[in-house]
Amino acid sequence: MGRNRVVIVGGGFAGYHAAKQLTENTRPDETEIILVNPTDYFLYLPLLPEVAAGILDPRAITVSLPGTLPAVRLVLGEVDRIDPEARYLTYTDAEDNTGSLSFDRLILAAGSVNKLLPIPGLATHGHGFRGVPEALYFRDHVTRQIELAAATADQAERDARCTFVVVGAGYTGTEIAAQGPVFTRILAERHPELRDQEIRWKLLDVAPRVLPGLDRRLSSTATEVLRERGVELLTETSISEATESGVTLDSGQQVATRSLIWCVGVRPDPLVQSLGLETTEGRITVDATLTVPGHPHVFACGDAAAVPDRANPGQLTAMTAQHATRQGKLAGSNVLASLRGERLSEYRHRDLGFVVDLGAREAAANPLHIPLSGFTAKAVTRGYHLMAMPKNRLRVAIDWLLEATTKRQRVQLGLVRSGTVPLDTSSPELPNLRGEQEAQSSART
């Protein structure tokens, strides 16, 4: 009897942990495991804001897939088409070559991308926060705005370059807005021209408070820290238009800025809509065992899957790393169970709480629903991240130590340009080199 082939689409939290679960519970002569992913690394996304703020090296939060999953065959590419009935898929690799794979079992863990809204100019002038290229662009962009502000004698231009607008006060937006003032203050300190210049950070959300999905005590802690750092909180507010020179709030107010950071949630990878499978709220419909109805050999997990939340009947599990990690492990276990003719387990979870890093010595956390703030929350938050990372813990800890004891690096490398990180992309983990070429061509004409 030949080996069973299991193909996993996506190497994020769900896909990575599905692969790890499979390798730990099967033999190479029993199951061939193939992981299709655009990059050769797993990204520990919760620490991406610290990469953007120059605290962490991007290599510290990118975990090698071949290095940590040696029993898994990595196929670098993006899946174009899946035929669940014929049990095969096609993909395009990094050099635009096409290939195909057959499978006995398929785990769909394609993840999510930036959520877009039909706001004029948003896709052109806004930038998201889902991949390393976007974080590196953000770091360079903010550094460049401060340097250009120092170089100009036009006060209106200087004010615009020193104004940063973050839309979306969830985890990512709140953490970016909290890290931002510290980062820009460090950058401005080396420019005497900006000694009396006000640097403004605005955080917008249509909800009545920041971190609307979390406990009010965590929201209050975050609000207090943000206000202490001078962040302007504009709740029940969004933007109605974005242009090269600024944004228009839905109240009609004009805000001159060169920096629009879009953090208004996520949506499933566009691959989901092309599969022809049943969806719920834009995500692949699955039962409690993560099996796709009508396709017992296909499983889905993480942000791409509409997993019933048994703790909240009638609702779906949130699109968080905590759920994706657990669902990935269950998907791996259930795939093996299905191959062996064993009973499949259902997804159950217990909310362990949440952590939000607010930069400097501040954080908000509620481990096991015990609300914490200040240094204690910071210690718990960093401890949680170190425990949750599959690898590179020492690298991250060293970078944190260097941040506490040395001066932060304050240079822009210019490696990631605006056109390579469009907001409307199905692959935020990859720079869009065609987009940059098109932008340059348009500029010449």
N, C-alpha and C positions, 0 to 999 in steps of 0.2 A: 504493500500500500504506500502511495506517495505521500509526501507531506501536504498538509493543509496550508493554504496561503491566506494570510490575513493582511489586508491592506488598510492602512490608517491614513486618512486625508487630514493633514494639519498637525503641526508640531507645537501648538500652544499648550496651555495648562492641561486641557482634556486629552489631546493627542499624545503629549509626552507621557503622562501618567498611565494612559492606556497601554502604550508600548512598554513602559517599565513593568506594569503588572503582568503583561504577557510574558516578557522575558524571564521574570522571576518564577513563573509557574508552569512553564512548558519547556520541553527539550528541543534543541535545534533540529533533531531528526523527526520530530513530531509536527512542528509548526514553523513555517517560514513567515517572518514578520517584515513587512515593507512599510516604510513611512515616507509619504510624499509631502514635501514641504518646500517653500520657495527659498529658505535659508538653511544653512547647516547648523543652526543654533536654536535653542529654546530661549525665549526672551522672558525674563522675570519682570513683567510689566509694571508692578506696583512701585518699583524703584526708578522708573523712567524719569519722573520729575527731578530726581537728584542728578541724573545725567544732564538734563537740560540746564540745571543751575550750576554745573561745573563741579559738583561735589564728587560724583562717581565717574570713573572711567567706563565707557560703554562696554568694554570687554568684561567688566566685573559682573554685569547682569545678563550676559549672553553665555549660555551654557552649551558647550559642544554636544551635538546629537551623536556623532560617531564616537566621541570620547566617553560619553556616559551610557550609551546604548549600543555597545559593540556587537551584540547579537542581532541587531536590527539593520536591515539593508535600507540605506537612505537613498531616495530618489529626489534629486533637486529639481523642482519644477512646480508649476501651477496646474491644477486639474482643470480641464476644459469641459469634459463631458463624462457622464457616468450613465451606464445602461444597467440598471439593477436586475433586469430580467436576464440579459445575456451574461451578466457578472463580469463586466470589464469596464475600464475607464481609459481615457486618453489624457495626456498632459503635454505641456510645453516646457522645455527646460530653459536655463538661463541664457542659452545661445540660440533660442528660437527653434531648436530641434523638437520634433514631436515624437511621442512614444505612447505605448499602451501597456496596460497591465490587466491580467485576469485575476479573479479573487474567488475564494470560497466564502470568506466573510469580509465585510467592509465596515469600518468604523468611520463615520463622518464627524470630524472634529475641526471643521473649517474655521471656526472662530467668528470674529466680528470685525467690522470696519467703522469708520466715523459715520455718525448719523447726520444726514443732511436735511435741511428744511428749504422750501422754495423761497429763499430770500435773495433778492437781486444783488449780485456782486459777491455773494458769500463764497461760492466755489472758486472764484478768481482771487479774492483778497484774504480769505480766511485760511488758517492752517490748523490741522488737527494734532492729535497726540497719541498715536497708536503704534509707532515704531521708532527704531533707533534713528533712521534718517530724519524724521520729524523732530526728534529731540536735539540732534546735532544742529539742524537748521535753526531751531529756536534759540539755542545757545549763541550761535554766530549772529543771528538776527538781532537779538537784544544787545549784544556787545557792540554791534555795528551802529545801532540806533544811538547809543550813548556816545560813541565816538563821533558820529556825524553831528549830533547835537552840540558837542563841544566845539566842532569846527565851524559852525555857522554863526553869523552875527544877526541873523533874522530871528527875532524872538518868537514869532508865531511858529516858524518851522521848528525851532528848538523845543517849544512846548509840545508840539505834535509828536516829535520823536521821543519825547520823555513821557508820553502817555501810552499805557498798555491796557488793552481791553480784553478781559477773559469772559467768555460767555459760557455759562454752565457751572453751577456750584455744587456738583457732585464730588466724588472722591478726587478725580484728576484735576478739575478746575480749582477746587479749594486748595489742593496741595501746591499747584502752580502759583496761584495768587499769594499763598503764604510764603513760598520760596522767593518770589519775584522781587519784593522790596529789598530784601537782604542782598540779593545778587546785584541789582542795579546800584545800590548804595556802594558796594565794593567797587563796581566799575567806575562810578562817578568820582570816587575819592582821588583818583589819579589825574583828574582834569580840573585845574583851578577855575576854568571858565564856568564850571557847573556848581561852584561853591554855594551860590544862592538860588540855584534852579530847583524848582519843585518837580519831583518825579512822581507821577500819579499811576496807581494801579487801580483799575475798576473791575469788580466782579459782579456779573449780572446773572440773574436767574428768574424764570417766570414763577418759581415757587415763592412762598412767603418767607422762607428762611434758607440758609446755607445747609448743605447736607440734608436735604428734605427727606431722604429715605432712611435716615438713621434716628436714633434716640435724640430727643430734644436736648438732653444734657450734653451730648457730643456736639450738637449743633451750637449750643451756647458757648462751649469752650472754644470751638473754632472761630465763632463770631468775635469773641473777646480778643483772641490773638490777632486776627485780621485787622480789627480796628486799632489795636495798639501799634500795628505796623503801618498804619495810615492807609490801608486798603479801603476804597470807597465801595460799600455794599449797596447794590441797587437791586433789591428784591422785587418780584412781580414786574420785572422789566426784561425786555430783550431788544434785539435790533430789527429794524425794518429794511435796512439797506446798507451795503458796504461798498466803499469806493476806494480809489487809490489814496485819497487824502483823509479818509475818516469813515465813521459809521454814523447812521441815524438811528436813534433810539425809537422804540415804538411810541414814545411820548411826543416825538417830533424834534427832540433836542439833537443838535449836531455835536459830535465829539470828534475833534481833529486828532488823528492818530495814524501811525504807520504800522501798528501791531494789533492784529485781531487773532486771538487764540480761541479756537472753537472746541469746546469740551461738552457739547450737549448730547451726552450719551452715545450709544453704539447701536448698530443694526447688524443682523447676521450677514455673513459673507455673501456677496451677490451670487455665488455658485448655488446657493440654496434654491433660489427662484428658478434656476435653469434645469433642475433635476426632474421636474414633473411629479415630485412626491407631494403628498398632502402636507399643508403647512397650517400652523396656528400662530397668529400674530407675527407672521413672517418667518417663523422658525419651523424646522422639520418636526412634524407630529410624531411623537413616540409614546409608547405605553410606559408603565412604571419600571419595566425591565430595560428600558432604553432601546427597545426593538421598534423598527418602523412597521406599522400595521400593513399586512399584506406582503411584507418582505422579511421573512424570518432570518435571513442571512445578512440583513443590513441593520446596523446600530448607529445611533447618533447621540452625541453628548456635547456638553459645553454650551457656548453662546449660540451655536447653530441649531440647538435642539429645544423643542418645546416640552420640557420635562414637567410633569404634574408635580405640584408642591403639596405633598401629603400633610405638611404642617399647616397649610393654608388652603383648604379645599376650594377648588374652582380657580385657583391661580397657578401660574407657572413659576418655577424657580428663577430667581434673579440671575442676570448675566454677570456673575462675579467669578473671580479666580477660585474662591473657596468652593463653590458649587462645581465648577469645571474640573477641579482637581479630583473631587470625590466621584463625580460622574465618569471621569476617565478611568479611574480604577475599577469602577463597577462594570463599565463597558468591556474592559479587558477580561475581567473575571467571567462575565456572561458569555462572551465570545467563546472562551474555552469550554464553558459548561455546555453551550450549544453544540460544539464540535464533539463533545464526549457523551452527548445524550443525557446530560444531567439537568437538574432543575435550575432555572434562572432565578436570580435574586431581584428584589424590587428596590428602587432607590428610596432610601430614608436618610434623613439628616437631622443633626442637632445644631442649632445656631450657636457657634462658639464666640460670637461677638465680632467686633470690627476694630481696626486700627487706622488712624489717619495721621500721617506725618506732616507737621506744620512748620518744619524747618527750624534752624537754630536749636534751642533746647526745649522746644514745645511739640506736643502731640496730643491727640485725643484718642482714647481707647476705652473699650468696655469688655475686656476679656471675661467670659462666663457671665456677662451682663453686670459686671462691677465697673461703674464709671470712674475713669481715671483722667487726670490732666497733669500738665507740668512735667517735671523730670521723671516721675514714676511712669507716666504714660509713654514718655520717650523711650525709656529703658524697655518697657514691655513691647512697644512697637518695633524697635530694632531687634529685640530678641526674637519676636515672631517672624520677622523677615529672614533672619539668619537661619532659623529652623525650617522655614518653608522652602528655602532655596535648595535645589538638588545638588548644587556644587558652588564653587567660587566664594564660599563664606569668608575665607581668610582674606581674599582680595577686597571684598566689600568692607570688612572690618578695618583693614589697613587704610583704605580710602577715607573712612570715617575718622580714623585716628589722625590722618594727615590734615583733614579739614579742621580738626579741633586744635592742632598744634602748629600749623603752617599757614601761609597765605594761599588763598585759592588762585588757581591759574586764571588769567584774565586776557586771553588772546582769542581772536577769531581765525579759524583755519580756512574758511571759505571753500570747503570741500563739498558742501551741500547747498545748492542754489534753490531759489524759490520754485522754479519750474519743475524741479525733480521731486517735490513733495506736495502734489496737489491734494486738496481736501477730498475731492471726488475721485477716489481710487479704490480698487478692489484688493490692492496689495500695499498697505502702508508700511510693511516691513522691507519693501524694496524701493530704491530711488527710481523715479520714472525718467529715464534718460531721454526717451523720445519727447516727453513733455518739455524738457529743457531745450532740446534742439528745435522744437516747434516755436517756443517762446523767442529764441534767438532769431529764427527765420522771420517771425512776425515783426520783430524789432527792426530788422534790416530793411524790410519792405515798407 
